[in-house]
Structures are given as structure tokens and as C-alpha cells.
Amino acid sequence: TPSRQRSQMSSSSTPTIDQFQRCVVDFPSERSLLVCACAGSGKSTTLALRVKSLLDAGMPASRVLVLTFSTKSRADLLSKIERAVPPPAELPAVNTYHARALACLRQAGCTSTVMEPRVARKEMKAVLLDLGLLNESPGDGRQQSRSAVRAALAVVAKAKAGSGGALSAEERDILRAYNCALAAKGLIDFDDMVPMATEAIDAGACAMPNGNYLHVLLDEAQDTSGSQLAFLQRLAPRSSTVVTCVGDADQSIYGFRGSQPDMLTRLTAAFGCMPLILPTNYRCASSILNLAKSLIEGSPLREHLPLLSAPRAAAGEVMVIQKVDRQAEIEAICREVLATQERSEGGREATHSIALLCRLRVDCLALRRALKEYGVACVQAEKGEDGGGGVGGDGGGSTAATVSLAWLRLVVEPKDDLSFLACVAAPSRAGFGGGEASPGIRYLRSLAASKSNGQRSVCLLVAAIHAARKGWPPAGPSRLSRPQQEALSSFLQDYEALRVAALAADAPPIDVLLEAHARRIGLEAMLEKERVSRASQRAAFTVASSTSHRAAGAHAGSDESSDDGESAASSTRRAVSLQLSRFLRTAEQVGSAASAPGRGGGAGRVVPALERLKKFIDDMNLALYDPMTAPGQGQGQAAPSGHAPPVVVTTIHQAKGMEWDLVFACHLEEGSLPLLPRLEPHSMEYVQHFEEERRLAYVACTRARRKLVVTFCEGPSTIKDKPPSKRSRFLPRQLPGLR
């Protein structure tokens, strides 16, 4: 590692910080620290300046590690560190927990493929069917099947995070069968990475780079799970490593991923941290912060921590929309959004960004559809729908990401039969479009079995190459028809072209390689055709079951329905083109980051082509499928000239860490926020559920800079036998700005 060349920043380029932030930045480097930082307190800037302080004191950058929870928060924090520590100074590693864990696993020799969420759902569905716990049938049974799969995956996630509590016998069976299914196919999911990395370190299979780190800085510490705490203790042994943890217990909202409300207390005990606070909110106008304080300070379990408005903070505005039913509420929201945009475009109001935040994704979908009917452009940024950050698909079928990465994985690991199955069916080829049940795959399986000697299994790709070279010999009763032979020959030609180009000494950037391969195989046309087919299936299902949804104000049709009379075909082409361009842009960003000269100790090393591909695949999986990553703020959806920017419509969980001029905290009523659980009243689990729901409401409100609109239904129901709507128990009885 080259010696660090320190460069002092001029006073004009150093951010102005308050007395509380200064205490954190200048805290002695040999003592561990826990910073309780309220929303909007400038914690990322403070953390970046803390890094600068450590490096200026002479600590080698290679002995400092910064951990974050999502790829987005990593990018934000890294940009602040780069500004705080100017070139040519060396920078410390800034990793997500998952990236750091995956690096440990690769060092330990783990070659398992990181599983995409849609594959995880498929594997869990198969497990539940095998265990007789799922009965998939037409109609409502399909929705029940999806719900059962999601619930089972949630149990697995919490169990692997080390915070799921005691499992029932049935849940243990599910966990055991799911793990066995993944192991048999050489797969790992995101929930596996951290506990497996901890085991690798304990087994001595993964040595720490440069020995142990001297200082580890942890952002969003309140989101730490039990398994992540164990991993952190391996990375930062108390005997040799100092930690700086920054977090906010009031923003602990990821219980479904294993975070625990007492985690800051546990971190303090584990590392002997000294507590400091960042109590000043520089984001929210004073009226907004006052409402947020009334929400969070109503908690019976919350430790008293001050929440202060910034000096000279603007008064801002809090508005309340109260209606008797959901349809009227949605229409009022849309009218207010439209009026705000008209005032902004007319120069009467400086509202440059708007977000609608909901507790549930289904409410986001209803709001998007309504906004489209009012002619308001909105961002479709649901990670659950588009594969993470808007570059995947809609949760079913193929996507630009799944297809392209499968082709690359097959180049890296020719024995990967799962990737072979994905590639040979993308685009669809005669006799190869039905997975294991297709005649082409049955032929290759028979041929592979005949070539296996009991000691070594022949993979599908080798069987295909053998068949082509030997003139398509019969395999038992199986034969390939002429169209199937031509289809397999075409696939092998596509594969060989990609393999040669990818492994060449002068290989182009990987995003360029993928774009050329997408053109070669007709990826865009294939995705378009598949999307139309799925939309037709959804439409048929919707027609059969939409009456009750219409009564509640939801509109039939998919989320890709077009505006202004745009044809369905045109809308589909546009959506697929946008999906592909987003994927390629992400590939370009990931590839550029990996190949950039950089400011770390590993810069300048020549990376072999195969190693480069492996790292690219891992980095893309982390970028696309990180379960903690929030959606982009309109990425790839810039507003036309003279028009308002798109409105972001997303869940509160995904809005964490983001902010807008105007925020609508939607549907703050009993049953929506908070959700009403089926738990034993007054049990600890029951109390903790409502406390996390309260924190969600607080997070929603503190995303707003200038104006906050709180919406809810209250009053007698217009639907027979439905109980009256009631505002959320978290809201004060006297609300400002009621309309």
C-alpha cells in the first residue's frame, strides 16, 4: 500500500458544523463512540468529517473500514468522504454489510451464486409444495400462494438475521428444507451472506485484510441485526479495534429484516461506547418537526432525547386532508399535487420535489393509477416490482438483469445448469422454452446421464456441445427435431461469441459487451413479447376479480397502463426499452467503479478477465438486489422541458434516508398506519409492533423539508358492515391545517 499523502482542506471547503457535530468529529480516536443522531442532523457529513479526522491524525486508510446498510447509502456517504478527503489522499474502504460479507466468502473459497429475489421465491414455493404446506389453485388461491411464500421468506430472513425468536416445528422444517434446496443448487441468498461470513472468519478461512482494522465506522447503527452484530464483532474485536456507531433509535423500522429496537444499547455494551448526541434537525421546517415530535414523544418506551429545530429554521406548513372514504382521500391528494405543480410552474411556489409515502405497496399502486388519471407524471420506483432500484422487472418472468447476468454466469461457470436453463430460453427457442419439462432439456439430461460415469456428472452445456459435435445422436428414446437442432446450434453460437469476447485480453467494458450481446440475441424483443403475455394473463385474472377492488377505489389493470391514449403496445415497448437502458446504465456504473484507478491501496492491479467477470457479477447482484436499497428519486425519468418533475410514490421503508420539499404522509389511520396485528394484546410483541409503526409515521413526516400533508379517513364507512374509519392513534387530536 502506498503511503498516504495527506492534503489539508482549506477552511472555505470544510462544511460548517455545530458544536454537537464538532464533539463527534474531534472525539479521541482511541475510544469507541455511539452517536444518537436525530433525523436531518447531518450525520453523514459528520461521519465523513470523522473519517477525515482519523486520517489526518495519521491512521492508515487501509486500517479503516466504513460500513453502511444499502448501496444507495454507501454511494451517498462515499461521495461525502471524497469531498472531505481530497486527492491524492488514500480513502478507506466503504462497504455495505453484504458486500463486506461476500468478499469474505469469496476469499474463503465460496463459489455459490448469489440468488435473485425471484429465484428465492421460486425455491421457497417448491419447498412449501414439497412439504404439503401450499395448495396453489386458480383464483384467490394464487394470491394466497404468493402471501404464503412471502411469509415463509420473512420467517427465514429473521431466523438467519439472528432475531426471529423461537421457531415452530413447521418453521424449522421450512428453514431446513429451504437451506438444503439452496445448497444442492449452489445458491446463497442475501440472508446467508453475513452468518456464513462470520462462520468463515471463525474457521480461519477468511483472514482480515492487513490484520484487524484499527477503526470501524458504522452508519445507521439502529438497523443492525443480531447476525450483523456478530459479524461486526469479528471485524472489530474490542481488544484491538475502535468503533464509531451512528444511529437513531427513533428510525428503527426494519424489524422484518431482523433489526431490534434495543440495538444501540447492545452496541454500547459490546464495544464500550461513549454516548454523544446530534439533536438538531436541519431538514424540516419547525412546524413539521413539531408534529413529528408529538408523534414520537408519545412512545411509552422511548428514551428522552431532545429534538431541536435548526436556528432560524423556516416555519413551513403542515396541512391535513381528512375525508370519509378512501376514494375521496385519494382524489383530494391528487388535486393538491396538481395545484402545487401549477403554483410551482407559475412561479408562485418553489416546490421542486414531491413524494407520496404509504405504509403498503398496494396503496402506492392505487395512488399511481389515480395520479396518471389526473395527468401527473409519477415515478415507478418500487423495489419489489422492478428488481431493486428500477432496473429489473415486475417480479415475474425474465428481466434485462436476470437474462444478462445468467449469460455472464454461464461464461464464468460453464457447469451452472440453472444459468444454462435461463440462457437457452432467452430468447425462446424451439423445444427449450419450458425449463426441465421441455423436450430439448429432457434430451440433454438423458445425454448427460449416458455420458456420466457415476463419479462425474456431465453438465447441460457440455452435453449440448457433445450433441452438436456428434451430429445430434439419440439419447435413449429422446431425439432432437431439425428445428430443435437449429435452435441449440444458434444458442451455442451465441454463447461462444460472448465467451470469446468476454475473456479476450482486449475485452471491451462489460456494459458494452452486454449491450452488444443483447442486440445479438434480440433481448428487447423477447422481453417485450414476454411482458405482453404476462399482462394478458393478469388482465384475465383481474376481470374475474376486480368488482370488489373497484368498490374500494382501485382500478383494474396493470401498473404499466398507458397515459393520454397511448397504445398498450407502445407503452410496453417504452417500458422494456427503459428497463434495458437502466440495466445497462447500472452495468456501466458498476463496471466503471471496478475499473477506476481509485484512491485505495489496491489501485493499479491488473485484473484477469475471469476474475473481472466474477467480481462484476457479485457487484451487480449487490447493486440490483440489496434488500435494504431504497428506490431512486426519478432516475431515468427526467421531466420534459417546462414540466414539473415526476412525483415519487413509494413506501415509507423505501423512503428512508431521502427527503423532498413536499411530502404527503398518506393514509395515517387505524388499519393502515398502524397496521393492526393478530397478536396477543399487551404482549411484548404486540407493544413492539405498535412502537415500530409509530416510528414509521415519524420517519414519513421527517422526510419533508418545507411542507407536510397528512392524510387519513375518519367517519362512518360507506361500505356495508365495514367499521368506521379512525385516524391513527399516533396523531394528536388537535391537528394544524385541517381541510
C-alpha positions in Angstrom: 0.0 0.0 0.0 1.5 3.4 -1.0 1.9 5.8 1.9 -0.9 8.3 2.4 -0.2 11.8 1.1 -2.3 14.0 3.4 -3.8 17.2 2.0 -5.4 19.7 4.3 -8.7 21.1 3.2 -9.0 24.9 3.2 -11.4 26.4 5.8 -13.6 27.6 2.9 -14.2 24.0 1.7 -14.8 22.4 5.1 -18.6 22.2 5.9 -19.8 24.4 8.7 -20.7 22.2 11.7 -22.3 22.9 15.0 -21.0 22.2 18.5 -22.5 18.8 18.7 -21.1 17.7 15.4 -17.7 19.1 16.4 -17.7 16.9 19.5 -18.2 13.8 17.3 -15.5 14.8 14.8 -12.9 15.6 17.4 -13.7 12.7 19.8 -10.5 10.9 20.7 -9.7 8.2 18.1 -8.7 5.6 20.7 -12.2 5.5 22.3 -15.3 3.9 20.9 -18.3 6.2 20.3 -22.0 5.9 19.9 -23.7 8.9 18.3 -27.5 9.2 18.7 -28.3 11.3 15.6 -31.9 12.6 15.0 -33.4 12.8 11.5 -31.9 15.5 9.4 -29.0 16.1 11.8 -26.3 15.9 9.2 -25.0 12.6 10.4 -23.4 11.6 7.0 -21.4 14.8 6.8 -20.4 14.4 10.4 -19.3 10.8 9.8 -17.3 11.9 6.7 -15.5 14.5 8.7 -14.9 11.9 11.5 -13.1 9.8 8.8 -11.1 12.9 7.8 -10.1 13.5 11.4 -8.9 9.9 11.8 -6.8 10.1 8.6 -5.4 13.5 9.5 -4.3 12.0 12.8 -2.1 9.6 10.8 -4.3 6.4 10.8 -3.6 4.4 7.6 -6.7 4.4 5.3 -6.2 0.6 4.8 -6.9 0.1 8.5 -10.2 2.0 8.5 -13.5 0.4 7.4 -16.8 2.2 6.9 -20.0 0.1 6.9 -23.4 1.0 5.6 -26.6 -0.8 5.1 -27.5 -0.2 1.4 -25.8 0.5 -1.9 -27.5 3.9 -2.0 -26.4 5.0 1.4 -22.9 3.7 0.6 -22.8 5.9 -2.6 -24.1 9.0 -0.6 -21.6 8.5 2.2 -18.7 7.8 -0.1 -19.3 11.0 -2.1 -19.2 13.0 1.2 -16.0 11.2 2.2 -14.4 12.0 -1.2 -15.3 15.7 -0.7 -14.0 15.7 2.8 -10.7 13.9 2.0 -9.4 15.4 -1.3 -6.9 13.7 -3.7 -4.3 12.4 -3.7 -5.1 11.1 -0.2 -6.0 7.4 0.0 -9.6 6.6 1.0 -10.8 3.9 3.4 -13.0 1.0 2.2 -16.7 1.9 2.3 -18.8 -1.3 2.1 -22.3 -2.5 2.7 -22.6 -5.3 5.2 -23.5 -7.6 2.4 -20.5 -6.5 0.2 -18.1 -7.0 3.1 -19.5 -10.4 3.9 -19.5 -11.6 0.3 -15.8 -10.5 -0.1 -15.0 -12.7 3.0 -16.9 -15.6 1.5 -15.1 -15.3 -1.9 -11.8 -15.1 0.0 -12.8 -18.3 1.9 -13.3 -20.1 -1.5 -17.1 -19.9 -1.6 -18.2 -20.1 -5.3 -22.0 -20.2 -4.7 -24.2 -18.0 -6.8 -26.0 -15.1 -5.2 -29.6 -15.7 -5.7 -32.0 -13.2 -7.1 -35.2 -12.5 -5.2 -37.4 -14.1 -7.8 -35.4 -17.3 -7.7 -35.7 -17.2 -3.9 -39.5 -17.0 -4.3 -39.4 -19.9 -6.8 -37.3 -22.1 -4.5 -39.5 -21.3 -1.4 -42.6 -22.1 -3.4 -41.2 -25.5 -4.3 -40.2 -26.2 -0.7 -43.7 -25.3 0.5 -45.3 -27.6 -2.1 -43.0 -30.4 -1.2 -43.9 -30.1 2.5 -47.6 -30.0 1.7 -48.0 -26.5 3.0 -49.1 -24.9 -0.2 -52.2 -25.6 -2.3 -51.9 -23.5 -5.4 -55.3 -23.2 -7.1 -56.9 -20.7 -9.6 -58.5 -17.5 -8.3 -57.8 -16.4 -4.8 -55.5 -19.4 -4.2 -52.8 -17.8 -6.4 -52.8 -14.7 -4.1 -52.8 -17.0 -1.0 -49.8 -18.8 -2.5 -47.9 -15.6 -3.0 -48.7 -14.5 0.5 -47.6 -17.8 2.0 -44.3 -17.6 0.1 -43.6 -14.1 1.3 -44.5 -15.0 4.9 -42.1 -18.1 4.8 -39.3 -16.0 3.3 -39.8 -13.4 6.1 -39.5 -16.1 8.7 -36.3 -17.4 7.1 -34.9 -13.8 6.9 -35.5 -13.1 10.6 -34.1 -16.5 11.6 -30.9 -16.0 9.6 -30.6 -12.5 11.0 -30.5 -13.9 14.5 -33.6 -12.2 15.7 -36.5 -14.4 14.8 -37.1 -15.8 18.2 -38.1 -19.5 18.7 -39.3 -21.2 15.6 -42.2 -23.6 15.5 -41.6 -27.1 14.3 -43.2 -26.3 11.0 -40.9 -23.2 10.6 -37.9 -25.3 11.4 -38.9 -27.7 8.7 -39.2 -24.9 6.2 -35.9 -23.4 7.1 -34.1 -26.8 6.9 -35.7 -27.7 3.5 -35.0 -24.3 2.1 -31.3 -24.3 3.1 -30.9 -27.8 1.7 -32.5 -26.8 -1.6 -30.1 -23.8 -2.0 -27.1 -25.9 -1.0 -28.0 -28.6 -3.6 -28.0 -26.0 -6.3 -25.0 -24.0 -5.2 -27.0 -20.9 -4.3 -26.9 -18.4 -1.4 -29.3 -15.6 -0.7 -28.7 -12.2 0.9 -29.7 -13.5 4.3 -27.0 -16.2 4.1 -24.1 -13.9 3.5 -23.5 -12.4 6.9 -23.8 -15.5 9.1 -21.8 -17.6 6.6 -19.0 -14.9 6.6 -19.0 -15.0 10.4 -18.5 -18.8 10.3 -15.7 -18.4 7.7 -13.8 -16.0 9.9 -14.3 -18.2 13.0 -13.0 -21.2 11.0 -9.9 -19.2 9.9 -10.8 -19.4 6.3 -11.0 -15.7 5.9 -8.2 -13.5 7.2 -8.8 -9.9 7.8 -7.0 -7.6 5.3 -3.9 -6.0 6.8 -4.7 -7.7 10.1 -7.6 -6.3 12.1 -9.0 -2.9 11.3 -8.0 -0.2 13.7 -11.2 1.7 13.4 -14.6 0.7 12.1 -17.3 3.3 11.5 -21.0 2.1 11.3 -23.7 4.2 9.7 -27.5 3.6 10.5 -26.4 1.5 13.5 -30.0 1.1 14.7 -30.7 -1.2 11.7 -28.1 -3.8 12.8 -29.4 -7.3 13.2 -28.2 -9.9 15.6 -26.2 -11.7 12.9 -24.7 -8.4 11.7 -23.6 -7.6 15.3 -21.8 -11.0 15.5 -20.1 -10.2 12.1 -19.1 -6.7 13.3 -17.5 -8.2 16.4 -15.3 -10.4 14.2 -14.4 -7.4 12.0 -13.8 -5.2 15.0 -12.6 -7.2 18.1 -12.9 -5.0 21.1 -9.4 -5.7 22.2 -7.8 -4.2 19.1 -10.4 -2.1 17.2 -12.3 1.1 18.0 -15.7 1.7 16.6 -17.8 4.8 15.8 -21.5 3.9 15.6 -24.0 6.5 14.3 -27.8 5.8 14.6 -31.2 6.9 15.6 -33.5 4.6 17.7 -36.4 6.7 16.5 -35.8 5.5 13.0 -35.5 1.7 13.7 -38.1 0.4 11.2 -36.6 -2.8 9.8 -37.9 -5.3 12.3 -39.0 -7.5 9.5 -35.3 -7.8 8.5 -34.1 -8.6 12.0 -33.2 -5.2 13.4 -34.1 -4.8 17.1 -35.1 -1.7 19.0 -32.5 -2.2 21.7 -29.6 -2.5 19.2 -28.0 0.8 20.2 -27.9 -0.3 23.8 -26.4 -3.6 22.7 -23.7 -1.9 20.6 -22.8 0.3 23.5 -22.3 -2.7 25.7 -20.5 -4.8 23.1 -17.9 -2.1 22.4 -17.9 0.1 25.5 -19.1 3.1 23.6 -19.3 6.6 25.0 -22.7 8.2 24.0 -22.9 11.6 22.2 -25.9 13.2 20.5 -26.7 15.1 17.4 -30.1 16.7 18.4 -30.6 19.4 15.7 -32.8 18.8 12.7 -31.6 20.9 9.8 -34.0 19.4 7.3 -37.5 20.0 8.5 -39.3 23.3 8.9 -40.2 24.0 12.5 -44.0 23.2 12.2 -43.1 19.9 10.6 -40.7 19.0 13.3 -43.2 19.9 16.0 -45.7 17.4 14.6 -43.0 14.7 14.2 -42.0 15.3 17.9 -45.6 14.9 19.0 -45.7 11.6 17.2 -42.5 10.1 18.5 -42.6 11.5 22.1 -45.9 9.7 22.7 -44.0 6.5 22.9 -44.0 4.9 26.3 -40.8 3.1 25.7 -38.7 5.9 24.1 -35.7 7.2 26.0 -35.9 11.0 26.3 -33.7 12.5 23.6 -34.0 16.2 22.6 -35.2 17.1 19.1 -34.2 20.7 18.2 -35.1 22.9 15.2 -32.2 24.5 13.5 -31.5 28.1 14.3 -33.5 30.4 12.0 -35.5 27.4 10.6 -38.4 28.3 8.4 -41.9 27.9 9.8 -43.0 25.7 6.9 -46.5 24.3 6.7 -48.5 21.3 7.9 -51.7 20.6 6.1 -54.2 17.8 6.9 -56.6 16.1 4.4 -59.4 14.3 6.3 -62.1 12.5 4.2 -64.8 9.9 5.0 -63.6 7.3 2.4 -60.5 6.3 0.6 -61.6 7.3 -2.8 -62.3 10.9 -1.7 -59.0 11.0 0.1 -57.1 9.9 -3.0 -58.9 12.4 -5.2 -58.0 15.2 -2.7 -54.4 14.1 -2.7 -54.3 14.2 -6.5 -55.9 17.7 -6.6 -53.4 19.1 -4.1 -50.4 17.6 -6.0 -51.8 19.1 -9.3 -52.4 22.5 -7.6 -48.9 22.5 -6.1 -47.3 21.8 -9.5 -49.3 24.5 -11.2 -48.3 27.0 -8.5 -44.6 25.9 -8.9 -44.7 26.2 -12.7 -46.3 29.6 -12.4 -43.5 30.8 -10.1 -45.8 31.3 -7.1 -44.2 28.5 -5.1 -40.8 26.9 -5.0 -41.7 23.3 -4.6 -39.2 21.3 -6.7 -39.8 17.8 -5.4 -42.9 15.9 -4.2 -43.3 12.5 -2.6 -46.3 10.4 -1.6 -45.4 7.9 1.1 -47.5 4.9 2.1 -47.2 2.1 4.6 -48.2 -0.5 2.0 -47.2 -1.1 -1.7 -50.8 -1.7 -2.7 -51.6 1.8 -1.6 -48.7 3.1 -3.7 -50.2 1.3 -6.8 -53.6 2.9 -6.2 -52.1 6.4 -5.9 -50.0 6.0 -9.0 -53.0 5.0 -11.1 -55.0 7.9 -9.7 -52.2 10.4 -10.4 -51.9 9.1 -14.0 -55.7 9.8 -14.5 -55.0 13.4 -13.4 -52.2 13.7 -15.9 -49.5 13.8 -13.2 -46.2 12.0 -14.1 -45.0 9.7 -11.3 -42.0 7.6 -10.6 -42.5 3.8 -10.5 -39.7 3.2 -8.0 -41.0 0.2 -6.1 -38.1 -2.2 -5.5 -40.4 -5.1 -5.0 -41.7 -4.5 -8.6 -38.7 -3.6 -10.5 -36.0 -5.8 -9.1 -34.3 -3.1 -7.0 -33.7 0.4 -8.0 -35.7 0.3 -11.2 -33.5 -1.9 -13.3 -35.1 -5.3 -13.1 -38.7 -6.4 -13.9 -42.0 -6.6 -12.3 -41.3 -9.6 -10.1 -42.2 -12.3 -12.6 -40.7 -13.7 -15.8 -37.4 -12.6 -17.3 -35.8 -9.2 -17.0 -32.8 -7.5 -18.6 -30.9 -8.2 -15.4 -31.8 -11.8 -14.9 -31.1 -12.8 -18.5 -27.9 -10.8 -19.0 -26.3 -11.9 -15.7 -27.3 -15.6 -16.4 -25.3 -15.4 -19.7 -22.3 -14.0 -17.9 -22.5 -16.6 -15.1 -22.5 -19.3 -17.7 -19.3 -17.9 -19.2 -17.7 -17.8 -15.7 -19.1 -21.2 -14.6 -20.0 -23.5 -17.6 -21.3 -26.2 -15.2 -24.0 -23.9 -13.9 -27.1 -25.7 -15.1 -29.5 -23.1 -13.7 -27.9 -20.4 -15.8 -27.9 -22.7 -18.8 -31.7 -23.1 -18.4 -32.2 -19.4 -18.3 -29.9 -18.7 -21.3 -31.2 -21.4 -23.6 -34.7 -20.0 -23.1 -33.7 -16.4 -23.6 -34.8 -15.8 -26.3 -37.3 -18.6 -26.6 -36.0 -21.4 -28.8 -38.0 -24.3 -30.3 -38.1 -27.2 -27.8 -36.3 -25.3 -25.0 -38.8 -22.9 -23.5 -40.4 -24.9 -20.8 -37.4 -25.5 -18.4 -36.8 -29.0 -17.3 -40.0 -30.3 -18.8 -39.2 -29.1 -22.3 -38.2 -31.8 -24.9 -34.8 -30.2 -25.6 -33.8 -30.2 -21.9 -35.1 -33.8 -21.4 -32.9 -34.8 -24.4 -29.8 -33.1 -22.9 -30.5 -34.7 -19.5 -30.6 -38.1 -21.0 -27.5 -37.5 -23.0 -25.7 -36.2 -19.9 -26.7 -39.2 -17.9 -25.4 -41.6 -20.6 -22.0 -39.8 -20.5 -21.7 -39.7 -16.7 -19.5 -42.5 -15.2 -21.0 -42.4 -11.8 -18.2 -40.3 -10.4 -18.6 -37.2 -12.5 -21.9 -35.6 -13.6 -21.9 -34.1 -17.1 -23.5 -30.6 -17.2 -26.1 -29.4 -19.7 -23.7 -27.2 -21.6 -21.1 -30.0 -22.1 -24.0 -32.3 -23.2 -25.1 -29.7 -25.7 -21.6 -29.2 -27.2 -21.2 -33.0 -27.4 -24.5 -33.4 -29.2 -23.6 -30.7 -31.8 -20.2 -32.2 -32.4 -21.5 -35.8 -32.8 -24.3 -34.9 -35.2 -27.2 -34.9 -32.7 -27.1 -38.6 -31.6 -30.2 -40.2 -30.0 -30.2 -40.3 -26.2 -32.3 -43.3 -25.3 -35.8 -42.7 -26.6 -35.1 -38.9 -26.9 -34.2 -37.2 -30.2 -34.0 -33.6 -31.3 -36.1 -32.5 -34.3 -34.5 -30.4 -37.0 -35.9 -27.1 -35.6 -34.6 -28.1 -32.1 -31.2 -28.9 -33.5 -31.1 -25.5 -35.3 -32.2 -23.8 -32.1 -29.5 -25.4 -30.0 -26.8 -24.6 -32.6 -27.9 -21.0 -32.6 -27.6 -20.9 -28.8 -24.1 -22.4 -28.9 -23.0 -19.8 -31.4 -24.4 -17.0 -29.2 -22.6 -18.5 -26.2 -19.3 -18.9 -27.9 -19.4 -15.4 -29.3 -20.0 -14.0 -25.8 -17.4 -16.2 -24.2 -14.6 -15.3 -26.7 -15.4 -11.6 -26.4 -15.7 -11.6 -22.6 -12.4 -13.5 -22.0 -10.3 -11.7 -24.6 -7.2 -9.8 -23.4 -8.6 -6.7 -25.0 -12.2 -7.2 -23.9 -14.4 -4.1 -24.0 -16.1 -2.7 -20.9 -18.6 -5.2 -19.6 -21.6 -2.9 -20.2 -20.6 -2.5 -23.9 -20.3 -6.3 -24.1 -23.7 -6.8 -22.6 -25.3 -4.2 -24.9 -23.8 -6.0 -28.0 -25.0 -9.4 -26.7 -28.5 -8.0 -26.0 -28.7 -6.9 -29.7 -27.3 -10.2 -30.9 -29.9 -12.4 -29.1 -32.8 -9.9 -29.6 -33.3 -9.3 -25.8 -35.5 -6.3 -26.1 -38.0 -8.0 -28.4 -38.0 -11.1 -26.2 -38.8 -9.0 -23.1 -41.5 -7.1 -24.9 -43.2 -10.3 -26.0 -43.0 -11.9 -22.5 -44.3 -8.7 -20.9 -47.3 -8.6 -23.2 -48.0 -12.3 -22.3 -47.9 -11.6 -18.6 -50.1 -8.5 -19.0 -52.7 -10.6 -20.8 -52.7 -13.2 -18.0 -53.0 -10.5 -15.3 -55.8 -8.9 -17.2 -57.7 -12.1 -17.5 -57.3 -12.6 -13.7 -58.3 -9.0 -13.0 -61.5 -9.2 -15.0 -62.6 -12.1 -12.8 -61.9 -10.4 -9.5 -62.0 -6.7 -9.9 -65.5 -5.8 -8.7 -64.7 -5.5 -5.1 -61.5 -3.6 -5.8 -63.4 -1.0 -7.9 -65.8 -0.5 -5.0 -62.8 0.4 -2.8 -61.5 2.8 -5.3 -58.8 0.7 -7.0 -58.8 0.5 -10.8 -58.3 -2.7 -12.8 -55.3 -3.1 -15.0 -51.6 -3.4 -14.5 -49.3 -0.6 -13.3 -47.9 -0.2 -16.8 -51.2 1.1 -18.2 -50.5 4.0 -20.6 -51.4 7.7 -20.3 -53.1 10.0 -22.8 -54.4 7.3 -25.0 -51.0 5.6 -25.6 -51.5 2.2 -27.1 -50.6 -0.9 -24.9 -48.0 -2.0 -27.5 -46.3 1.4 -27.5 -46.4 1.5 -23.7 -44.9 -1.9 -23.5 -42.1 -1.0 -25.9 -41.3 2.1 -24.0 -41.3 0.2 -20.6 -39.0 -2.5 -21.9 -36.6 0.0 -23.6 -36.4 1.9 -20.3 -35.8 -1.2 -18.3 -33.0 -2.3 -20.6 -31.4 1.2 -20.6 -31.5 1.4 -16.8 -29.9 -2.0 -16.5 -27.1 -1.1 -18.9 -26.6 2.2 -17.1 -26.2 0.4 -13.8 -23.8 -2.1 -15.5 -21.8 0.9 -16.8 -21.6 2.4 -13.3 -20.7 -0.8 -11.6 -18.1 -1.6 -14.3 -16.6 1.9 -14.1 -16.3 1.8 -10.3 -14.5 -1.6 -10.5 -12.0 -0.4 -13.2 -11.4 3.1 -12.0 -7.9 3.9 -10.8 -9.3 4.7 -7.4 -7.7 6.0 -4.3 -7.3 2.8 -2.3 -4.4 0.5 -1.7 -5.3 -1.9 -4.4 -5.3 0.6 -7.3 -3.3 -0.2 -10.4 -3.5 -4.1 -10.2 -4.2 -5.8 -13.5 -7.3 -8.0 -13.0 -7.6 -11.2 -15.2 -10.7 -11.3 -17.4 -12.3 -14.2 -15.5 -11.8 -12.5 -12.1 -13.1 -9.3 -13.5 -16.3 -11.0 -14.7 -16.8 -12.8 -11.3 -16.4 -9.5 -9.4 -18.8 -7.7 -11.8 -21.5 -10.3 -11.3 -21.2 -10.1 -7.5 -21.2 -6.3 -7.6 -24.3 -6.2 -9.9 -26.1 -8.6 -7.6 -25.4 -6.3 -4.7 -26.4 -3.2 -6.7 -29.6 -4.7 -8.1 -30.9 -6.9 -5.3 -29.7 -5.4 -2.0 -32.8 -5.8 0.2 -32.1 -2.5 2.1 -31.6 -0.4 -1.1 -34.1 2.5 -1.5 -35.6 3.5 -4.8 -34.1 6.2 -7.0 -35.6 9.6 -7.0 -36.9 9.5 -10.5 -33.8 8.0 -12.0 -34.1 7.8 -15.7 -37.4 9.7 -15.7 -36.4 13.3 -16.1 -39.3 15.8 -16.6 -39.9 17.2 -20.1 -38.8 20.8 -20.5 -41.2 23.2 -18.9 -42.9 20.4 -16.9 -42.9 19.6 -13.2 -40.6 16.7 -12.2 -42.2 13.3 -11.6 -43.8 12.7 -8.3 -42.2 9.9 -6.2 -44.7 7.4 -4.9 -43.2 4.8 -2.6 -43.3 3.1 0.7 -42.1 4.7 3.9 -39.5 1.9 4.3 -38.0 2.7 0.9 -38.1 6.5 1.5 -35.7 6.1 4.5 -32.7 8.4 4.1 -34.4 10.5 1.5 -36.1 14.0 1.6 -38.4 16.2 -0.5 -39.7 19.7 -0.4 -43.3 18.4 -0.1 -44.3 15.1 1.4 -47.7 13.5 1.7 -47.9 11.1 4.6 -50.8 9.1 3.2 -53.5 7.0 5.0 -52.5 7.6 8.6 -55.5 5.8 10.0 -56.1 2.7 12.1 -55.5 -0.4 9.9 -53.2 1.4 7.5 -50.7 3.1 9.8 -50.7 1.4 12.2 -51.4 -2.0 10.8 -53.5 -3.9 13.2 -51.7 -7.2 14.1 -53.1 -10.6 15.1 -51.1 -10.7 18.3 -51.9 -11.3 21.9 -53.0 -7.9 23.3 -50.5 -6.2 25.7 -47.8 -8.9 24.9 -44.3 -7.6 24.4 -44.5 -8.5 20.7 -47.8 -6.5 20.5 -46.3 -3.4 22.1 -43.2 -3.6 20.0 -45.3 -3.8 16.8 -47.1 -0.6 17.6 -43.9 1.2 18.6 -42.3 0.3 15.2 -45.5 1.5 13.5 -45.1 4.8 15.4 -41.5 5.1 14.2 -42.7 4.6 10.6 -45.1 7.5 11.0 -42.2 9.6 12.4 -39.9 8.7 9.5 -42.6 9.6 7.0 -43.1 13.1 8.5 -39.3 13.8 8.8 -38.8 13.3 5.0 -40.4 16.7 4.4 -38.4 19.9 4.1 -40.9 22.7 3.6 -44.4 21.3 3.7 -46.1 18.1 5.1 -49.6 16.9 4.2 -51.0 14.3 6.5 -54.0 12.4 5.0 -56.5 10.0 6.5 -60.1 8.8 6.5 -62.3 9.3 9.6 -66.0 8.8 9.9 -68.8 6.3 9.1 -68.0 3.8 6.4 -69.9 4.0 3.1 -69.4 0.2 2.7 -71.9 -2.1 4.4 -70.6 -3.9 7.6 -67.3 -2.0 7.5 -66.5 -0.3 10.8 -66.0 3.4 10.9 -62.6 4.8 9.9 -60.5 6.3 12.6 -57.4 8.5 12.4 -54.1 6.9 13.6 -53.7 6.6 17.3 -50.3 8.4 16.9 -51.8 11.6 15.6 -52.7 14.3 18.2 -56.4 15.2 18.5 -55.7 18.9 17.6 -54.1 19.0 14.1 -53.0 22.1 12.3 -54.0 22.9 8.8 -57.2 20.7 8.7 -59.1 20.7 5.4 
